Amino acid sequence: MYVDGEAREITSVRRNVLDYHPRTHVPVRQEIEAQDETGETYRFGGEAIAAAVLPAWARSRFSPHI
């Protein structure tokens, strides 16, 4: 976390999923609470507005061939 130009390490995170999509079971609404090394707590909330299936092979690599 950057606070007033100072980098702070995140020491703990709590995630609370509020709603799941009824067919795909993907989280669509969630809250995140994070605490930094000074003890300051940050709260974030979000809602998914879109999703896409992106199949990938675990060992795939991008290698530029010119």
C-alpha positions as CSV (number, residue, x, y, z in Angstrom):
1,M,0.0,0.0,0.0
2,Y,1.3,3.5,-0.8
3,V,0.3,6.2,1.7
4,D,1.5,9.7,1.1
5,G,4.4,8.3,-1.1
6,E,5.4,5.8,1.5
7,A,5.4,2.1,0.7
8,R,3.8,0.0,3.4
9,E,3.7,-3.8,3.5
10,I,0.3,-5.5,3.7
11,T,0.4,-7.9,6.7
12,S,-3.1,-9.4,6.6
13,V,-6.1,-9.6,4.2
14,R,-9.7,-10.7,4.8
15,R,-12.0,-11.4,1.9
16,N,-15.7,-11.7,2.2
17,V,-17.7,-12.9,-0.9
18,L,-21.2,-11.5,-0.6
19,D,-22.8,-12.9,-3.8
20,Y,-22.0,-15.6,-6.3
21,H,-23.3,-16.0,-9.9
22,P,-26.1,-18.5,-9.8
23,R,-24.8,-20.6,-12.7
24,T,-21.1,-20.2,-12.8
25,H,-20.5,-19.8,-9.0
26,V,-18.0,-17.0,-9.7
27,P,-17.9,-14.3,-7.0
28,V,-19.7,-11.2,-8.2
29,R,-19.8,-9.0,-5.1
30,Q,-17.1,-8.9,-2.4
31,E,-15.5,-6.9,0.3
32,I,-11.8,-6.9,1.1
33,E,-10.2,-5.7,4.3
34,A,-6.4,-5.3,4.4
35,Q,-4.1,-4.2,7.2
36,D,-0.7,-2.7,6.7
37,E,2.5,-2.9,8.8
38,T,1.5,0.2,10.9
39,G,-1.8,-1.4,11.8
40,E,-3.9,0.9,9.5
41,T,-6.9,-0.9,8.0
42,Y,-8.2,-0.4,4.5
43,R,-11.7,-1.5,3.2
44,F,-12.6,-2.1,-0.4
45,G,-15.8,-3.3,-2.0
46,G,-16.4,-4.3,-5.6
47,E,-18.9,-5.8,-8.0
48,A,-18.1,-7.7,-11.2
49,I,-19.7,-6.2,-14.2
50,A,-18.4,-8.7,-16.8
51,A,-16.4,-12.0,-17.0
52,A,-14.7,-14.0,-19.8
53,V,-13.5,-17.5,-20.1
54,L,-9.8,-17.4,-20.8
55,P,-8.4,-21.0,-21.1
56,A,-4.7,-21.2,-20.7
57,W,-2.1,-23.9,-20.5
58,A,-0.1,-23.7,-17.3
59,R,3.3,-24.0,-19.0
60,S,2.5,-21.6,-21.9
61,R,5.0,-18.8,-22.3
62,F,5.1,-15.7,-24.4
63,S,8.2,-15.7,-26.5
64,P,8.7,-13.0,-29.1
65,H,9.8,-14.5,-32.4
66,I,10.9,-11.9,-34.9
